[in-house]
Amino acid sequence: MIEVVYALAHKQWIISIPYEDGMTALEAAERAGLMDDHPEIRSRPLVLGLFGNEVGQRHVLEDGDRVEICRPLSLDPREMRRRAVATGRHMGQKD
């Protein structure tokens, strides 16, 4: 099985699809149907990851892989740290 994952800030979708020899990361992402359900994915260049590491769309998968459909960061991590320091908070601290 292959897992295809798409996550927003407060919600995530994990779809399992059958593994087939020679399946690429792009094929898995398309077969999972998440791009049809979430049109915003197609509104920018598609970036895919495999267990947290970026891979090309033609990357050949192995049984048990997890393909992640990446989205852009909402804010640059350095800017997030600057804002936290400016308000006297620590990273990850809730208001």
N, CA, C and O atoms as a CHARMM CRD file, in Angstrom:
* protein
*
  380
    1    1 MET  N      0.83800  -1.18500   0.00000 PROA 1      0.00000
    2    1 MET  CA     0.00000   0.00000   0.00000 PROA 1      0.00000
    3    1 MET  C      0.88100   1.24700   0.00000 PROA 1      0.00000
    4    1 MET  O      2.00200   1.25100   0.51000 PROA 1      0.00000
    5    2 ILE  N      0.33800   2.28100  -0.58200 PROA 2      0.00000
    6    2 ILE  CA     0.96500   3.60100  -0.59400 PROA 2      0.00000
    7    2 ILE  C      0.01300   4.54700   0.12200 PROA 2      0.00000
    8    2 ILE  O     -1.19300   4.50500  -0.12000 PROA 2      0.00000
    9    3 GLU  N      0.53100   5.39300   0.99200 PROA 3      0.00000
   10    3 GLU  CA    -0.28200   6.43500   1.61100 PROA 3      0.00000
   11    3 GLU  C      0.00600   7.74700   0.90600 PROA 3      0.00000
   12    3 GLU  O      1.16000   8.07400   0.62700 PROA 3      0.00000
   13    4 VAL  N     -1.04600   8.49300   0.62000 PROA 4      0.00000
   14    4 VAL  CA    -0.90500   9.83200   0.05700 PROA 4      0.00000
   15    4 VAL  C     -1.50900  10.78900   1.07600 PROA 4      0.00000
   16    4 VAL  O     -2.64600  10.61000   1.51200 PROA 4      0.00000
   17    5 VAL  N     -0.73300  11.81000   1.45300 PROA 5      0.00000
   18    5 VAL  CA    -1.11500  12.70500   2.53800 PROA 5      0.00000
   19    5 VAL  C     -1.18500  14.13900   2.04200 PROA 5      0.00000
   20    5 VAL  O     -0.32300  14.59500   1.29100 PROA 5      0.00000
   21    6 TYR  N     -2.23000  14.84400   2.47700 PROA 6      0.00000
   22    6 TYR  CA    -2.33800  16.28800   2.25000 PROA 6      0.00000
   23    6 TYR  C     -2.80900  16.89000   3.55600 PROA 6      0.00000
   24    6 TYR  O     -3.76600  16.39900   4.15400 PROA 6      0.00000
   25    7 ALA  N     -2.15000  17.95000   4.01000 PROA 7      0.00000
   26    7 ALA  CA    -2.49300  18.53100   5.30500 PROA 7      0.00000
   27    7 ALA  C     -2.60900  20.04200   5.21200 PROA 7      0.00000
   28    7 ALA  O     -1.82300  20.71400   4.54400 PROA 7      0.00000
   29    8 LEU  N     -3.61700  20.55100   5.90400 PROA 8      0.00000
   30    8 LEU  CA    -3.76300  21.98400   6.11900 PROA 8      0.00000
   31    8 LEU  C     -3.41700  22.24100   7.57900 PROA 8      0.00000
   32    8 LEU  O     -3.06000  21.31000   8.30100 PROA 8      0.00000
   33    9 ALA  N     -3.51700  23.47400   8.01900 PROA 9      0.00000
   34    9 ALA  CA    -3.11600  23.80300   9.38400 PROA 9      0.00000
   35    9 ALA  C     -3.87900  22.99100  10.43900 PROA 9      0.00000
   36    9 ALA  O     -3.29400  22.59000  11.44500 PROA 9      0.00000
   37   10 HSD  N     -5.17500  22.74600  10.22000 PROA 10     0.00000
   38   10 HSD  CA    -5.97600  22.08700  11.25100 PROA 10     0.00000
   39   10 HSD  C     -6.67800  20.82100  10.77100 PROA 10     0.00000
   40   10 HSD  O     -7.55500  20.30500  11.46400 PROA 10     0.00000
   41   11 LYS  N     -6.31100  20.31500   9.60300 PROA 11     0.00000
   42   11 LYS  CA    -6.97800  19.12400   9.05500 PROA 11     0.00000
   43   11 LYS  C     -6.00500  18.39500   8.15100 PROA 11     0.00000
   44   11 LYS  O     -5.20500  19.02100   7.45600 PROA 11     0.00000
   45   12 GLN  N     -6.07200  17.07600   8.15800 PROA 12     0.00000
   46   12 GLN  CA    -5.23000  16.29600   7.25200 PROA 12     0.00000
   47   12 GLN  C     -6.04200  15.16800   6.62800 PROA 12     0.00000
   48   12 GLN  O     -7.00700  14.67400   7.21100 PROA 12     0.00000
   49   13 TRP  N     -5.63100  14.77900   5.44100 PROA 13     0.00000
   50   13 TRP  CA    -6.25400  13.68700   4.70900 PROA 13     0.00000
   51   13 TRP  C     -5.17800  12.66200   4.41000 PROA 13     0.00000
   52   13 TRP  O     -4.10000  13.00800   3.92700 PROA 13     0.00000
   53   14 ILE  N     -5.46500  11.40600   4.69400 PROA 14     0.00000
   54   14 ILE  CA    -4.55100  10.30400   4.40500 PROA 14     0.00000
   55   14 ILE  C     -5.34200   9.26700   3.61200 PROA 14     0.00000
   56   14 ILE  O     -6.31100   8.69300   4.10900 PROA 14     0.00000
   57   15 ILE  N     -4.91700   9.04100   2.38200 PROA 15     0.00000
   58   15 ILE  CA    -5.58800   8.09900   1.49600 PROA 15     0.00000
   59   15 ILE  C     -4.62900   6.95000   1.20000 PROA 15     0.00000
   60   15 ILE  O     -3.48700   7.18100   0.80300 PROA 15     0.00000
   61   16 SER  N     -5.08200   5.72700   1.38800 PROA 16     0.00000
   62   16 SER  CA    -4.28000   4.54400   1.04500 PROA 16     0.00000
   63   16 SER  C     -4.70900   4.03900  -0.32200 PROA 16     0.00000
   64   16 SER  O     -5.89900   3.90800  -0.60900 PROA 16     0.00000
   65   17 ILE  N     -3.72300   3.76100  -1.15600 PROA 17     0.00000
   66   17 ILE  CA    -3.99900   3.21800  -2.48700 PROA 17     0.00000
   67   17 ILE  C     -3.12800   1.97500  -2.68800 PROA 17     0.00000
   68   17 ILE  O     -2.06600   1.85800  -2.07600 PROA 17     0.00000
   69   18 PRO  N     -3.56900   1.05400  -3.53600 PROA 18     0.00000
   70   18 PRO  CA    -2.76400  -0.15100  -3.78400 PROA 18     0.00000
   71   18 PRO  C     -1.44600   0.19500  -4.48000 PROA 18     0.00000
   72   18 PRO  O     -1.40400   1.04400  -5.37000 PROA 18     0.00000
   73   19 TYR  N     -0.38800  -0.46800  -4.06300 PROA 19     0.00000
   74   19 TYR  CA     0.92600  -0.29800  -4.68900 PROA 19     0.00000
   75   19 TYR  C      0.96800  -1.06400  -6.00400 PROA 19     0.00000
   76   19 TYR  O      0.46200  -2.18200  -6.10300 PROA 19     0.00000
   77   20 GLU  N      1.57800  -0.44900  -7.00800 PROA 20     0.00000
   78   20 GLU  CA     1.83000  -1.12200  -8.28400 PROA 20     0.00000
   79   20 GLU  C      3.29100  -0.90000  -8.65200 PROA 20     0.00000
   80   20 GLU  O      3.81300   0.20000  -8.47600 PROA 20     0.00000
   81   21 ASP  N      3.95400  -1.93600  -9.16200 PROA 21     0.00000
   82   21 ASP  CA     5.34700  -1.80800  -9.59300 PROA 21     0.00000
   83   21 ASP  C      5.50500  -0.64000 -10.55000 PROA 21     0.00000
   84   21 ASP  O      4.71200  -0.48000 -11.47900 PROA 21     0.00000
   85   22 GLY  N      6.52700   0.17700 -10.32700 PROA 22     0.00000
   86   22 GLY  CA     6.82900   1.28100 -11.22700 PROA 22     0.00000
   87   22 GLY  C      6.00000   2.53200 -11.00100 PROA 22     0.00000
   88   22 GLY  O      6.15000   3.50500 -11.74000 PROA 22     0.00000
   89   23 MET  N      5.12400   2.53400  -9.99400 PROA 23     0.00000
   90   23 MET  CA     4.28300   3.70000  -9.72100 PROA 23     0.00000
   91   23 MET  C      5.15100   4.88200  -9.30200 PROA 23     0.00000
   92   23 MET  O      6.06300   4.73600  -8.48800 PROA 23     0.00000
   93   24 THR  N      4.86000   6.05200  -9.86400 PROA 24     0.00000
   94   24 THR  CA     5.60700   7.25900  -9.51400 PROA 24     0.00000
   95   24 THR  C      4.85100   8.06100  -8.46000 PROA 24     0.00000
   96   24 THR  O      3.67000   7.82600  -8.20200 PROA 24     0.00000
   97   25 ALA  N      5.55900   9.00700  -7.86200 PROA 25     0.00000
   98   25 ALA  CA     4.94400   9.87000  -6.85300 PROA 25     0.00000
   99   25 ALA  C      3.75600  10.63200  -7.44100 PROA 25     0.00000
  100   25 ALA  O      2.72000  10.76400  -6.78800 PROA 25     0.00000
  101   26 LEU  N      3.90000  11.13100  -8.66100 PROA 26     0.00000
  102   26 LEU  CA     2.80300  11.86300  -9.30300 PROA 26     0.00000
  103   26 LEU  C      1.60600  10.94900  -9.55300 PROA 26     0.00000
  104   26 LEU  O      0.46800  11.34700  -9.30600 PROA 26     0.00000
  105   27 GLU  N      1.84500   9.74000 -10.03400 PROA 27     0.00000
  106   27 GLU  CA     0.74000   8.80300 -10.27600 PROA 27     0.00000
  107   27 GLU  C     -0.01800   8.51100  -8.98300 PROA 27     0.00000
  108   27 GLU  O     -1.24800   8.46300  -8.97700 PROA 27     0.00000
  109   28 ALA  N      0.71300   8.31700  -7.90000 PROA 28     0.00000
  110   28 ALA  CA     0.06600   8.04600  -6.61500 PROA 28     0.00000
  111   28 ALA  C     -0.77300   9.24200  -6.17800 PROA 28     0.00000
  112   28 ALA  O     -1.90500   9.07800  -5.72200 PROA 28     0.00000
  113   29 ALA  N     -0.22000  10.44400  -6.31600 PROA 29     0.00000
  114   29 ALA  CA    -0.95600  11.64800  -5.92200 PROA 29     0.00000
  115   29 ALA  C     -2.23600  11.78900  -6.74100 PROA 29     0.00000
  116   29 ALA  O     -3.28300  12.14900  -6.20100 PROA 29     0.00000
  117   30 GLU  N     -2.15800  11.50900  -8.02200 PROA 30     0.00000
  118   30 GLU  CA    -3.34400  11.61600  -8.88000 PROA 30     0.00000
  119   30 GLU  C     -4.37300  10.53600  -8.54700 PROA 30     0.00000
  120   30 GLU  O     -5.57000  10.82100  -8.50000 PROA 30     0.00000
  121   31 ARG  N     -3.92800   9.31200  -8.31700 PROA 31     0.00000
  122   31 ARG  CA    -4.85500   8.20300  -8.03200 PROA 31     0.00000
  123   31 ARG  C     -5.57000   8.37000  -6.69600 PROA 31     0.00000
  124   31 ARG  O     -6.68400   7.87600  -6.52200 PROA 31     0.00000
  125   32 ALA  N     -4.94500   9.05500  -5.76400 PROA 32     0.00000
  126   32 ALA  CA    -5.56800   9.25600  -4.45100 PROA 32     0.00000
  127   32 ALA  C     -6.79900  10.15300  -4.53800 PROA 32     0.00000
  128   32 ALA  O     -7.66900  10.09000  -3.66900 PROA 32     0.00000
  129   33 GLY  N     -6.88300  10.98600  -5.57100 PROA 33     0.00000
  130   33 GLY  CA    -8.05200  11.83900  -5.75500 PROA 33     0.00000
  131   33 GLY  C     -8.04400  13.13100  -4.96300 PROA 33     0.00000
  132   33 GLY  O     -8.99000  13.91500  -5.05400 PROA 33     0.00000
  133   34 LEU  N     -6.99900  13.37000  -4.18900 PROA 34     0.00000
  134   34 LEU  CA    -6.96000  14.58100  -3.37000 PROA 34     0.00000
  135   34 LEU  C     -6.88600  15.85100  -4.20700 PROA 34     0.00000
  136   34 LEU  O     -7.40500  16.89100  -3.80100 PROA 34     0.00000
  137   35 MET  N     -6.25300  15.77900  -5.35900 PROA 35     0.00000
  138   35 MET  CA    -6.14200  16.97300  -6.20500 PROA 35     0.00000
  139   35 MET  C     -7.49200  17.34000  -6.81100 PROA 35     0.00000
  140   35 MET  O     -7.73100  18.50600  -7.12400 PROA 35     0.00000
  141   36 ASP  N     -8.37200  16.36300  -6.97800 PROA 36     0.00000
  142   36 ASP  CA    -9.72500  16.65000  -7.45900 PROA 36     0.00000
  143   36 ASP  C    -10.56500  17.28100  -6.34900 PROA 36     0.00000
  144   36 ASP  O    -11.35900  18.18800  -6.60000 PROA 36     0.00000
  145   37 ASP  N    -10.38300  16.79600  -5.12400 PROA 37     0.00000
  146   37 ASP  CA   -11.14800  17.30000  -3.98400 PROA 37     0.00000
  147   37 ASP  C    -10.65000  18.64700  -3.47800 PROA 37     0.00000
  148   37 ASP  O    -11.39700  19.38200  -2.83200 PROA 37     0.00000
  149   38 HSD  N     -9.39100  18.97500  -3.76900 PROA 38     0.00000
  150   38 HSD  CA    -8.77300  20.21400  -3.28000 PROA 38     0.00000
  151   38 HSD  C     -8.13200  20.95000  -4.45500 PROA 38     0.00000
  152   38 HSD  O     -6.93000  20.81400  -4.68600 PROA 38     0.00000
  153   39 PRO  N     -8.91900  21.72700  -5.19600 PROA 39     0.00000
  154   39 PRO  CA    -8.40200  22.38000  -6.40300 PROA 39     0.00000
  155   39 PRO  C     -7.24500  23.34400  -6.14400 PROA 39     0.00000
  156   39 PRO  O     -6.49400  23.66400  -7.06500 PROA 39     0.00000
  157   40 GLU  N     -7.09200  23.81000  -4.90900 PROA 40     0.00000
  158   40 GLU  CA    -5.97900  24.71600  -4.60200 PROA 40     0.00000
  159   40 GLU  C     -4.62900  24.04000  -4.81900 PROA 40     0.00000
  160   40 GLU  O     -3.62700  24.72300  -5.02800 PROA 40     0.00000
  161   41 ILE  N     -4.58900  22.71300  -4.77400 PROA 41     0.00000
  162   41 ILE  CA    -3.33700  21.99100  -5.00800 PROA 41     0.00000
  163   41 ILE  C     -2.83100  22.26100  -6.42000 PROA 41     0.00000
  164   41 ILE  O     -1.62900  22.42000  -6.63200 PROA 41     0.00000
  165   42 ARG  N     -3.73700  22.31300  -7.37500 PROA 42     0.00000
  166   42 ARG  CA    -3.35600  22.52400  -8.77800 PROA 42     0.00000
  167   42 ARG  C     -3.08900  23.99400  -9.10700 PROA 42     0.00000
  168   42 ARG  O     -2.63300  24.30200 -10.20800 PROA 42     0.00000
  169   43 SER  N     -3.36200  24.89700  -8.17600 PROA 43     0.00000
  170   43 SER  CA    -3.20200  26.32900  -8.46100 PROA 43     0.00000
  171   43 SER  C     -1.76000  26.80900  -8.30800 PROA 43     0.00000
  172   43 SER  O     -1.47600  27.99100  -8.50400 PROA 43     0.00000
  173   44 ARG  N     -0.85700  25.90800  -7.96300 PROA 44     0.00000
  174   44 ARG  CA     0.56300  26.25900  -7.80400 PROA 44     0.00000
  175   44 ARG  C      1.39600  25.06300  -8.25900 PROA 44     0.00000
  176   44 ARG  O      0.86200  23.96800  -8.43600 PROA 44     0.00000
  177   45 PRO  N      2.69100  25.26400  -8.44900 PROA 45     0.00000
  178   45 PRO  CA     3.53200  24.12200  -8.84700 PROA 45     0.00000
  179   45 PRO  C      3.42800  22.99300  -7.81100 PROA 45     0.00000
  180   45 PRO  O      3.49300  23.23400  -6.60600 PROA 45     0.00000
  181   46 LEU  N      3.26900  21.77800  -8.29600 PROA 46     0.00000
  182   46 LEU  CA     3.09700  20.62500  -7.41600 PROA 46     0.00000
  183   46 LEU  C      4.44600  20.19500  -6.84900 PROA 46     0.00000
  184   46 LEU  O      5.37500  19.87900  -7.59200 PROA 46     0.00000
  185   47 VAL  N      4.53400  20.18900  -5.52200 PROA 47     0.00000
  186   47 VAL  CA     5.73400  19.72900  -4.82500 PROA 47     0.00000
  187   47 VAL  C      5.33100  18.50200  -4.02000 PROA 47     0.00000
  188   47 VAL  O      4.36900  18.53200  -3.25200 PROA 47     0.00000
  189   48 LEU  N      6.08300  17.42400  -4.20800 PROA 48     0.00000
  190   48 LEU  CA     5.78800  16.17400  -3.51700 PROA 48     0.00000
  191   48 LEU  C      6.94100  15.79900  -2.59800 PROA 48     0.00000
  192   48 LEU  O      8.10000  16.10300  -2.87700 PROA 48     0.00000
  193   49 GLY  N      6.60800  15.14200  -1.51100 PROA 49     0.00000
  194   49 GLY  CA     7.61500  14.68500  -0.57100 PROA 49     0.00000
  195   49 GLY  C      7.43100  13.21300  -0.26800 PROA 49     0.00000
  196   49 GLY  O      6.36800  12.63900  -0.50200 PROA 49     0.00000
  197   50 LEU  N      8.47800  12.61900   0.25100 PROA 50     0.00000
  198   50 LEU  CA     8.45700  11.21800   0.65500 PROA 50     0.00000
  199   50 LEU  C      9.04900  11.16500   2.05500 PROA 50     0.00000
  200   50 LEU  O     10.25300  11.35400   2.22800 PROA 50     0.00000
  201   51 PHE  N      8.21500  10.91200   3.05000 PROA 51     0.00000
  202   51 PHE  CA     8.65100  10.89500   4.44400 PROA 51     0.00000
  203   51 PHE  C      9.41800  12.17000   4.81100 PROA 51     0.00000
  204   51 PHE  O     10.46500  12.10200   5.45500 PROA 51     0.00000
  205   52 GLY  N      8.89700  13.32700   4.40300 PROA 52     0.00000
  206   52 GLY  CA     9.48000  14.61100   4.78900 PROA 52     0.00000
  207   52 GLY  C     10.58300  15.13000   3.89400 PROA 52     0.00000
  208   52 GLY  O     11.09700  16.22200   4.13600 PROA 52     0.00000
  209   53 ASN  N     10.96400  14.38900   2.87200 PROA 53     0.00000
  210   53 ASN  CA    12.00900  14.83200   1.95100 PROA 53     0.00000
  211   53 ASN  C     11.41100  15.04900   0.56600 PROA 53     0.00000
  212   53 ASN  O     10.67400  14.20100   0.06100 PROA 53     0.00000
  213   54 GLU  N     11.73000  16.18700  -0.04600 PROA 54     0.00000
  214   54 GLU  CA    11.19200  16.48800  -1.36900 PROA 54     0.00000
  215   54 GLU  C     11.70600  15.48900  -2.40100 PROA 54     0.00000
  216   54 GLU  O     12.88500  15.13800  -2.41300 PROA 54     0.00000
  217   55 VAL  N     10.79300  15.03700  -3.27000 PROA 55     0.00000
  218   55 VAL  CA    11.15200  14.13000  -4.36100 PROA 55     0.00000
  219   55 VAL  C     10.53900  14.65800  -5.65000 PROA 55     0.00000
  220   55 VAL  O      9.57700  15.42600  -5.62700 PROA 55     0.00000
  221   56 GLY  N     11.10200  14.24200  -6.76100 PROA 56     0.00000
  222   56 GLY  CA    10.55700  14.61900  -8.05600 PROA 56     0.00000
  223   56 GLY  C      9.26600  13.86500  -8.34500 PROA 56     0.00000
  224   56 GLY  O      8.99500  12.82100  -7.75100 PROA 56     0.00000
  225   57 GLN  N      8.48200  14.40400  -9.25700 PROA 57     0.00000
  226   57 GLN  CA     7.20600  13.77700  -9.60000 PROA 57     0.00000
  227   57 GLN  C      7.39400  12.39900 -10.21700 PROA 57     0.00000
  228   57 GLN  O      6.50200  11.55500 -10.12800 PROA 57     0.00000
  229   58 ARG  N      8.54100  12.16000 -10.84100 PROA 58     0.00000
  230   58 ARG  CA     8.80800  10.86000 -11.48200 PROA 58     0.00000
  231   58 ARG  C      9.50500   9.86300 -10.56000 PROA 58     0.00000
  232   58 ARG  O      9.89600   8.78000 -10.99500 PROA 58     0.00000
  233   59 HSD  N      9.65800  10.22300  -9.30500 PROA 59     0.00000
  234   59 HSD  CA    10.29900   9.32000  -8.34500 PROA 59     0.00000
  235   59 HSD  C      9.50000   8.01900  -8.26700 PROA 59     0.00000
  236   59 HSD  O      8.28800   8.04400  -8.05200 PROA 59     0.00000
  237   60 VAL  N     10.17600   6.88800  -8.44100 PROA 60     0.00000
  238   60 VAL  CA     9.51700   5.57900  -8.40400 PROA 60     0.00000
  239   60 VAL  C      9.37800   5.13400  -6.94600 PROA 60     0.00000
  240   60 VAL  O     10.34200   5.12900  -6.18100 PROA 60     0.00000
  241   61 LEU  N      8.16500   4.76800  -6.59400 PROA 61     0.00000
  242   61 LEU  CA     7.84700   4.42100  -5.21000 PROA 61     0.00000
  243   61 LEU  C      8.10300   2.95400  -4.91100 PROA 61     0.00000
  244   61 LEU  O      8.20300   2.11800  -5.80900 PROA 61     0.00000
  245   62 GLU  N      8.20600   2.67100  -3.61200 PROA 62     0.00000
  246   62 GLU  CA     8.29000   1.30400  -3.11400 PROA 62     0.00000
  247   62 GLU  C      7.06300   1.04200  -2.25500 PROA 62     0.00000
  248   62 GLU  O      6.47000   1.97200  -1.70900 PROA 62     0.00000
  249   63 ASP  N      6.69300  -0.20200  -2.14100 PROA 63     0.00000
  250   63 ASP  CA     5.54700  -0.56000  -1.30900 PROA 63     0.00000
  251   63 ASP  C      5.76200  -0.03400   0.11100 PROA 63     0.00000
  252   63 ASP  O      6.83500  -0.21800   0.68700 PROA 63     0.00000
  253   64 GLY  N      4.74900   0.61600   0.67200 PROA 64     0.00000
  254   64 GLY  CA     4.83300   1.15700   2.02500 PROA 64     0.00000
  255   64 GLY  C      5.23800   2.61500   2.09000 PROA 64     0.00000
  256   64 GLY  O      5.27100   3.19000   3.17800 PROA 64     0.00000
  257   65 ASP  N      5.55000   3.23600   0.95000 PROA 65     0.00000
  258   65 ASP  CA     5.94300   4.64900   0.94600 PROA 65     0.00000
  259   65 ASP  C      4.75900   5.54700   1.29100 PROA 65     0.00000
  260   65 ASP  O      3.60000   5.17100   1.12100 PROA 65     0.00000
  261   66 ARG  N      5.08100   6.74400   1.78000 PROA 66     0.00000
  262   66 ARG  CA     4.08300   7.77200   2.07000 PROA 66     0.00000
  263   66 ARG  C      4.42000   9.00600   1.24300 PROA 66     0.00000
  264   66 ARG  O      5.46000   9.63200   1.45000 PROA 66     0.00000
  265   67 VAL  N      3.54600   9.35400   0.30900 PROA 67     0.00000
  266   67 VAL  CA     3.73300  10.52300  -0.54800 PROA 67     0.00000
  267   67 VAL  C      3.01000  11.69600   0.09700 PROA 67     0.00000
  268   67 VAL  O      1.83600  11.59200   0.45400 PROA 67     0.00000
  269   68 GLU  N      3.71200  12.80800   0.24400 PROA 68     0.00000
  270   68 GLU  CA     3.12000  14.00200   0.84000 PROA 68     0.00000
  271   68 GLU  C      2.94000  15.06700  -0.22900 PROA 68     0.00000
  272   68 GLU  O      3.87900  15.39100  -0.95500 PROA 68     0.00000
  273   69 ILE  N      1.73800  15.60700  -0.32500 PROA 69     0.00000
  274   69 ILE  CA     1.47900  16.73500  -1.21600 PROA 69     0.00000
  275   69 ILE  C      1.77600  17.98200  -0.39600 PROA 69     0.00000
  276   69 ILE  O      1.05800  18.30500   0.55000 PROA 69     0.00000
  277   70 CYS  N      2.84700  18.68100  -0.77200 PROA 70     0.00000
  278   70 CYS  CA     3.32200  19.81700   0.01600 PROA 70     0.00000
  279   70 CYS  C      2.58900  21.09300  -0.38000 PROA 70     0.00000
  280   70 CYS  O      2.15300  21.25000  -1.52100 PROA 70     0.00000
  281   71 ARG  N      2.46300  21.99000   0.57600 PROA 71     0.00000
  282   71 ARG  CA     1.88300  23.30000   0.30700 PROA 71     0.00000
  283   71 ARG  C      2.87400  24.34200   0.79600 PROA 71     0.00000
  284   71 ARG  O      3.71700  24.04900   1.64400 PROA 71     0.00000
  285   72 PRO  N      2.78100  25.55500   0.27100 PROA 72     0.00000
  286   72 PRO  CA     3.73200  26.57600   0.70700 PROA 72     0.00000
  287   72 PRO  C      3.50800  26.94300   2.17400 PROA 72     0.00000
  288   72 PRO  O      2.39900  26.83800   2.69700 PROA 72     0.00000
  289   73 LEU  N      4.57700  27.37100   2.81500 PROA 73     0.00000
  290   73 LEU  CA     4.45800  27.83700   4.19200 PROA 73     0.00000
  291   73 LEU  C      3.64100  29.11500   4.21500 PROA 73     0.00000
  292   73 LEU  O      3.75100  29.94300   3.31100 PROA 73     0.00000
  293   74 SER  N      2.82400  29.28000   5.24400 PROA 74     0.00000
  294   74 SER  CA     2.01800  30.49300   5.34400 PROA 74     0.00000
  295   74 SER  C      2.87300  31.68500   5.76400 PROA 74     0.00000
  296   74 SER  O      2.51800  32.83400   5.49900 PROA 74     0.00000
  297   75 LEU  N      3.99900  31.40900   6.42000 PROA 75     0.00000
  298   75 LEU  CA     4.89300  32.47100   6.86700 PROA 75     0.00000
  299   75 LEU  C      6.30600  31.89900   6.92700 PROA 75     0.00000
  300   75 LEU  O      6.50000  30.75000   7.32400 PROA 75     0.00000
  301   76 ASP  N      7.27300  32.68800   6.53800 PROA 76     0.00000
  302   76 ASP  CA     8.66900  32.27600   6.58900 PROA 76     0.00000
  303   76 ASP  C      9.05000  31.92600   8.03300 PROA 76     0.00000
  304   76 ASP  O      8.74200  32.70100   8.93800 PROA 76     0.00000
  305   77 PRO  N      9.70800  30.78900   8.27900 PROA 77     0.00000
  306   77 PRO  CA    10.06600  30.39800   9.64800 PROA 77     0.00000
  307   77 PRO  C     10.90100  31.44200  10.38200 PROA 77     0.00000
  308   77 PRO  O     10.74200  31.62200  11.58900 PROA 77     0.00000
  309   78 ARG  N     11.78300  32.12700   9.67000 PROA 78     0.00000
  310   78 ARG  CA    12.57300  33.17300  10.33100 PROA 78     0.00000
  311   78 ARG  C     11.68000  34.31400  10.80700 PROA 78     0.00000
  312   78 ARG  O     11.88700  34.86600  11.88700 PROA 78     0.00000
  313   79 GLU  N     10.68700  34.66300   9.99400 PROA 79     0.00000
  314   79 GLU  CA     9.75800  35.72300  10.38400 PROA 79     0.00000
  315   79 GLU  C      8.91900  35.28500  11.58600 PROA 79     0.00000
  316   79 GLU  O      8.62200  36.09500  12.46400 PROA 79     0.00000
  317   80 MET  N      8.54300  34.02700  11.62700 PROA 80     0.00000
  318   80 MET  CA     7.78800  33.51700  12.77900 PROA 80     0.00000
  319   80 MET  C      8.61200  33.64100  14.05700 PROA 80     0.00000
  320   80 MET  O      8.08200  34.03100  15.09800 PROA 80     0.00000
  321   81 ARG  N      9.90500  33.31300  13.98800 PROA 81     0.00000
  322   81 ARG  CA    10.77300  33.43200  15.16300 PROA 81     0.00000
  323   81 ARG  C     10.90700  34.88700  15.59100 PROA 81     0.00000
  324   81 ARG  O     10.84900  35.19800  16.78100 PROA 81     0.00000
  325   82 ARG  N     11.08700  35.78500  14.61100 PROA 82     0.00000
  326   82 ARG  CA    11.19800  37.21600  14.93800 PROA 82     0.00000
  327   82 ARG  C      9.94700  37.70900  15.66700 PROA 82     0.00000
  328   82 ARG  O     10.04400  38.42900  16.66100 PROA 82     0.00000
  329   83 ARG  N      8.79100  37.32100  15.17300 PROA 83     0.00000
  330   83 ARG  CA     7.53400  37.75100  15.79900 PROA 83     0.00000
  331   83 ARG  C      7.39500  37.18400  17.20800 PROA 83     0.00000
  332   83 ARG  O      6.93100  37.87600  18.11400 PROA 83     0.00000
  333   84 ALA  N      7.79400  35.93200  17.39400 PROA 84     0.00000
  334   84 ALA  CA     7.70700  35.32500  18.71800 PROA 84     0.00000
  335   84 ALA  C      8.61600  36.04900  19.70400 PROA 84     0.00000
  336   84 ALA  O      8.21600  36.32400  20.83500 PROA 84     0.00000
  337   85 VAL  N      9.82700  36.35400  19.28000 PROA 85     0.00000
  338   85 VAL  CA    10.76800  37.06800  20.14900 PROA 85     0.00000
  339   85 VAL  C     10.24200  38.46100  20.46800 PROA 85     0.00000
  340   85 VAL  O     10.33200  38.91400  21.60900 PROA 85     0.00000
  341   86 ALA  N      9.69900  39.13500  19.47700 PROA 86     0.00000
  342   86 ALA  CA     9.19000  40.49800  19.67300 PROA 86     0.00000
  343   86 ALA  C      8.04000  40.54200  20.67500 PROA 86     0.00000
  344   86 ALA  O      7.85400  41.55100  21.35500 PROA 86     0.00000
  345   87 THR  N      7.27200  39.47000  20.77400 PROA 87     0.00000
  346   87 THR  CA     6.14400  39.45000  21.70900 PROA 87     0.00000
  347   87 THR  C      6.48100  38.71600  23.00500 PROA 87     0.00000
  348   87 THR  O      5.61600  38.54600  23.86400 PROA 87     0.00000
  349   88 GLY  N      7.73900  38.28000  23.14800 PROA 88     0.00000
  350   88 GLY  CA     8.17200  37.61500  24.37100 PROA 88     0.00000
  351   88 GLY  C      7.70400  36.17400  24.50200 PROA 88     0.00000
  352   88 GLY  O      7.68000  35.62700  25.60400 PROA 88     0.00000
  353   89 ARG  N      7.33400  35.55800  23.39200 PROA 89     0.00000
  354   89 ARG  CA     6.87000  34.17000  23.41900 PROA 89     0.00000
  355   89 ARG  C      7.95500  33.24900  22.88000 PROA 89     0.00000
  356   89 ARG  O      8.94400  33.69700  22.30100 PROA 89     0.00000
  357   90 HSD  N      7.74800  31.96400  23.08200 PROA 90     0.00000
  358   90 HSD  CA     8.63100  30.93700  22.54000 PROA 90     0.00000
  359   90 HSD  C      7.93700  30.27600  21.36400 PROA 90     0.00000
  360   90 HSD  O      6.70900  30.28400  21.28200 PROA 90     0.00000
  361   91 MET  N      8.71200  29.70500  20.45300 PROA 91     0.00000
  362   91 MET  CA     8.13200  28.98100  19.32000 PROA 91     0.00000
  363   91 MET  C      7.27500  27.83300  19.85100 PROA 91     0.00000
  364   91 MET  O      7.69600  27.11000  20.75500 PROA 91     0.00000
  365   92 GLY  N      6.09200  27.66700  19.30000 PROA 92     0.00000
  366   92 GLY  CA     5.19400  26.59500  19.69700 PROA 92     0.00000
  367   92 GLY  C      4.31700  26.92500  20.88500 PROA 92     0.00000
  368   92 GLY  O      3.40800  26.16200  21.21100 PROA 92     0.00000
  369   93 GLN  N      4.57200  28.05000  21.54200 PROA 93     0.00000
  370   93 GLN  CA     3.77600  28.45600  22.69200 PROA 93     0.00000
  371   93 GLN  C      2.43500  29.00900  22.22000 PROA 93     0.00000
  372   93 GLN  O      2.38100  29.81000  21.28700 PROA 93     0.00000
  373   94 LYS  N      1.36500  28.58200  22.86200 PROA 94     0.00000
  374   94 LYS  CA     0.02600  29.07500  22.53100 PROA 94     0.00000
  375   94 LYS  C     -0.20300  30.41800  23.21400 PROA 94     0.00000
  376   94 LYS  O      0.39800  30.72700  24.24300 PROA 94     0.00000
  377   95 ASP  N     -1.09800  31.21200  22.60500 PROA 95     0.00000
  378   95 ASP  CA    -1.43100  32.52000  23.21100 PROA 95     0.00000
  379   95 ASP  C     -2.12300  32.36800  24.53500 PROA 95     0.00000
  380   95 ASP  O     -2.46700  33.36600  25.17000 PROA 95     0.00000
